[in-house]
Amino acid sequence: MQTTVFANPGAEYRGVTLWMLNDRLEPEELRRQLRQIHEAGIGAVITRTFNGLRTEYLSDEWMERLRLITDLADELEMRVFFQAGYMPSAMERPKPEYAHTVLSAKANGAALAEGETLIGADDSCRYVASRRERVLDMFNPAAVRDYLKSAYEDTWFARFGDQFGKTIRSIWVDEPHFNPPHLPWGPVLTERFQTQWGYSVEAHVAGLFRRTGDYAQVRYHYWRTVTDLLRDGYFDQVSEWCDEHGVAFSGHLMGEDTLRAQIAYTGACMPLYEKMHIPGIDHLTMSLNWSHWHRQQGRRFVLTPKQCSSAANQFGRKEILAEMYGVSTQGITFEDRKWIADWFYVLGINTRCLHGTFYSMRGRRKRVYVPHLSYQQPWWPENRLLADYCARVSYALRQGQFKADILVLHPVESAWCGYETPAFDLYDSRAVVPELKKLNDSVLGLSEQLMMIHRGFEYGDESIMARCGRVCDGRLHVGEMSYRVVILPDLVTLRRTTLELLTQFVEGGGTVLAAGELPTRIDGVADAGISAFHARLIKVQNTKDALRAALDTACTPDVELESVSGNGEAVFLHEREIDGDTVVFLANTSRTEHVAAKVKIKGCGRLEQWDCATGRVSPLACETDGEHTVATLSFPPAASRLIRLDRGQAAAPADCAVAAPETRTVPIQGPWRITRRAPNALTLDFCRLRTGGGEFGDRIPVVAVQQILEEDEPYEGPITLRFEFEVESVPGALSVVVEDADQCTLAVNGMPVSYAGAPYFIDRAFLPVDITEQVKAGRNTIDLTTEFKAVRIPEFILARLYANVGGTEIEPVYLIGDFGVRGDAVGNGQGRQLLRYRPPFTLTDEPDGTEGDLVADGYPFFAGSIELSAALDLAAPVDETVRLRIPGLRACVARVSVNGHACGATAWPPYEVDITDHVKQGANAIAVTLTNTLRNLLGPHHRGLEQEDDTWSEAFSGRFSRETRRTYPLWYANRDRPSGAWTDDYTFAPFGWGVGPVVVRASSARSGKRRTLPRRPGPVVPP
């Protein structure tokens, strides 16, 4: 690894963001935003159409805008990913003969619908085929060739071919997939099935739906055929086209997360990653227990990243991508984002794809797939803190080769035998197929155990092993990777090629451990002869202790981790060999526990720490025990370390960098003086509605107005929304922020007001109107009058990503200015838990100071930065370092200054900034500037959850609850009835700190930093 590149990684290591082009695209605004994306430390953009687009997709104007983006990206040395003209699973309208055919079951006796063809029947069901006109037939090579010509060649290459392989790095495709719960069908499939397996799938079609006959064999043969056809028909052709045109095939699949889901959507994931130049995955929410599937099973998000990185490593793909952060929360912090990224890094993902950077927050756009990792966020100017960290990790994890001794056989082909399409429901835990759940739990339990005992492993897909597997020198080689041990989780079947390969491996001295139920079938067919293979296996329980003992006997690890304090199993590791050296990335996956651990690396040499936060490289104190270099490392919650054993250098001297022992901790007493760096805010998200010249109705949530006027009481014409608010003390400056304020009529307390050109607030569509002169103490009203026209419903659901639907969007308004906000707290959140307040809220005078709870002290809706300042008397440090620590930080970023000097920023544990160089003897002025997120301004405010790990669009309404899976059609009129979807109370993310800042003094002995300040005259109060 090169220290200069590590210190300042280039664009290729800085990840990519989904730039959600979701409004009218204006040249100067595109230029402004792209420059800001570049300044934020991001290296590439995906020009992604998204909900709300107002520039006609693929029009001449659209092409002009993309040319502008490409030209500026070239100037900025950034890269551009174009999205495929259309997703193959969301076509505008392919030729009828190229549309996807599906197979479904209907009750016996049910009439065939138009376009349905009867394939078979039994005493229970009729099995019918029909076409999905919006989905491409990805089995048909001619259909895929036609798709490539229209969606790739004519759309992009004909216009931008001069930049292919240069500024245009890739064609990115989102979620090519089948159409579950229907099964893929068609003549290409039935013909291949007959040829490959020697019998007709039509004659056994009932076995695909019902447990009749040898359904396990039929399903196995069916899904193996399906997966091969998808790989050869679509993925192989797209890969070849991209190769020929000098761009990378990138994107991610659909339903990668469990065995059941990936079968339903693609048959199997790993064989398809082979064809992608930048294979990728998708992770939504802020939970690493996948919200809808893994959380119900108590499992963590391991399978998805690990199967992708395994295939990528086996095929020598250096760049492995994951979409991250989508539908988490507007309140996602830098610590949250780092913790999620570290999880993926340690599992082999090395490139972040941010989900996403939004061109506009106008209207519904602010509620679709939050968060907005964009210029609208208060923390956006600080984004480079995290971007630089991630770029350095990405650089390191793309060098050399991942080290894994263990191959875990992926059980997806066994899951084919039990896949049940009638039970397919992604969100309903009651629809779980027991056999599939057992297989899923077995491989996930095994995978988690291996991570917790710090053993590097990868998955082996049987189709990849059949084509790329070989035994050599006692190792099992799969493509570019090789393994010393194979572990079998629960299995139902093996390919004959796998059986032969593993037999050869055992005969060559390799070890195969059986950590689950052994297979009874070969190629899906029951075969008693497989018992001879069983006898050659070493059976082991699927537990940490049993696996550790068996693996230590079979192959001792090159890197070991031994807990000194805390839960060492929470620290995951990723080992690489780079030019003969060992590089280890370690991540504490716990958000709450501090861990100290001894790390032992086989071999001797110079041990270095590569600090991914600063880019500095320094020697680490270590010792040897004969065969190993040993260092004791500290891991605060969510912390990570990157270390390198340089075998070409002598061990560092004993006085190299170690953790300095803390000598004194001095709390800083409040209250802290408050200085706002942005206007305070109050969100007005309830209103009274008047249509035409009628009367105002009852007070309702603003978000309900759209539903009422478009669905429940359809109406087009003039409407007025009346917003009400209470004022105890009239502010010196007050504005109401209205989206597109220049396109509506406003009155405050009956007096007309209008937009006068003030700078936007948060987003370019959010326009402030000064109402200082119109506001009075007591009750105030704001009347907003506009012409309402319904938003058009797209032809099909995925068309909303690029369709221009027009219409009027009804949104809350926001009061901003110089004021405090008082509300009634009814719940006190701890840590990441939300705070709960009961309306109404009142505008008051601002407080003089705070102990750190800024929500309670008048800023519950605030989005921006607040400086908190205090004074502290200190004695001069002598051979000491002095750090400011904020152990209870409740903000995205804290930037520290001492005596007017900028000292730096902290955004994740241990939440410390070195202030040694700016501390003076005597009185010291300490200032901490806290920056939060858009969460408390934009919500969702009314879900009533204690903690927020996901924020889908419906979280802003009371119509549907993902937690209860229930729909509440007239929720706005029945808000007095408890539901899992809505409360009139408000929830807020904590802002400020729980435990206040302290000054930490530490001996600088052996720390590499010595400094003595001259004593100054005057009294000193010792801390």
C-alpha angles and dihedrals in degrees: 000000000000117000093210093055091043091053093051112014118199128242093274090069097042098083129229134270130216098239100206105214096197110151142031104322113227120190099229093044091051089052093047094050096045091052089051091049088053092048089050089064100256118139105200143015133216107216094225124182111220146176110306101028111164100179109085108257114245092002121134088261090053091051091050090053092050091049088053091050092048094049093050092044088054090052091050092045090241126135130234129215114200116208118234108271088251132357109253087233094051107042123167089230122315121204108286092244090055097051120115117262120216135193122223138175121234130185112271109265094026113134119248114251122227110288095020121125123201111237100172145328141205135180091287111033147018115225114214137181124216138163129254102212095198096051124078120234095242092182092064113083091201091053091050092048089053090048092051091051094052102033099036115015104037094032101045116002095050090056105028104025091119089068098042110121090013120061091350100069103172151000105234123203126194121220108327102196150144124262109260141220080038117075122238113253143162143120095286089058098044092048094049091047092053092047096046102040103026099234139077119266089202089064090056100035093123089065090065089063107023136039095251128134116344091334092162091062094045093048092048092051092044097052094042088054092046094051094048091049093050091049095047099036103044113007096044093049094046090049092050092048091052091047091052093048099045100247133112123251104230139160136088140268131246124253096011093150108085137015091252095050098046091049091052095050106032111356092243134354108213099064089053095052088064090073096049119091090203104026113200147182137203127235120184130188128022094269122100087203095076105246103232105027117015096039090058089053096043091243132135128233100267108114097064101052094036097053090050096047091045094056091042093053092045090055096040097249107160098191117063117177138202129185105226141189101018115147091005106117140287083243095064108137133209088256090053092049093046092048091052092045092049090052090057094042092055089049093054105268109129106174127063121215106195116222094230162356109179123211091202141014095193115138119329090357090086090061101043116096099335143219107083105213088189147103090288093071116093090226095053095105087057096049093105090072089071097030092058092048092051093045090056093050089047091052093050095046093052094057124092120341135311112249116226125158094183134069116195112201108238109233100208092111090054088050089057088070093062105031110135118197095190088061095049108127117135094203105038114086088194089067093065116130105224095219092051093045090052092051091045093049092047097054094039092048090049092048094050091047091053091050091050093051089046100242119148114231143161136198123254118214112205096223091052091046090051091057102031107023125109139153119237133159092355093304132108108233121201110182108304095347130078132196138200098201135034120203123198117207120193107319137179100187143008131203114248088237090056091048091052093046094050092045090053089047093053091046088052092056100269124139125236116189121197108211097168145022112322123241120259098189137066116209087349094304121114107251125178090194091076089078090080088063091048090060091062095056129095108230117218135171117252093244133113096246095046093046092047092052094047094046094046087056094047099041129355113223123245091219124041132181123205121188117237096176134352126019107321090185088071089066110085122193137208117198127200135179111221119179091331094312127109118238119187128190112197126188130188102221093191117099093199112031129081112217131195116191142171112235116203120195121188110244138028135267142092114332114211137185115220103201107213092191096057105018091235123138119208138165119262126220109249145153136210130236096193102274100028142056108224130199132171111225132189122221119191114198111300091002126143137197133200114201134174131201106210104201092187093064132066118251115276120257119270094255095063122124116314132156107279114234112248113240104179139007118202120192117216109230119225164231094113120209113244123225115174119214093191135031118278115244145208119196114219104202100155123074145160115246128219123182119201111329096330132117126284113262132219122301109277137165112276090229089063093061093076091053093047096049097040102038119004100042105008112214141160123189140062118346135178126206117201117205120192130199140169125235123195096171120021109237122236089231126022134164135174114225113216126178109245090357089174090066100055141051120252134193128179115202087343094307117117118240131176143191111274102187101275117163115274122263117230096326133032090246093054105089123185120223116197110236100162094119095047099051123094137183113277127021117003132184134206117197117199116190124189142146113266124216123169120252108246118245112234120240091253134006100259091047087077086078091073109006120113101228100169120190136119120298117206114213142171121262127226133220113216132179145078107333146096125243122223123198139158112264113215100168136032116212122212122208108333094352117119125249117234126215133180119222149269105078122199131205109238140161115290119256122254094227147351141218088216109282099110094172092060093040096062109289108090095135098033120132115186142042130321124187116217116194136186140159127244131182113222138178116235114271114244114194087340140117118224121207134180110224125191102193095176100042113165101182140081096247135003118201116195132206129177123199090347095308121119109237102177142266137277127203107162138030135333081034095209137145124192108236098168096115094054104040114107133192112272125003116021127189110222120194126181118187111203121199122193136182141258092264098099094044098046104025140163081235103169110053096098094219122147092218132021118217098149136028115191120176093265091059088083093057136053094227099096137014121207088195095059097023087226131132123220106193099186095030094141092060094045102046092132088068113084115246136162091242108058147023127173087223117096128236124205136185112243114260126194119023137307096206113031128237122284132193112235120202119197135181110257093209109133089356095108091238122094124166135163120195119209114248115250126211119259137063120310123201106213113227 
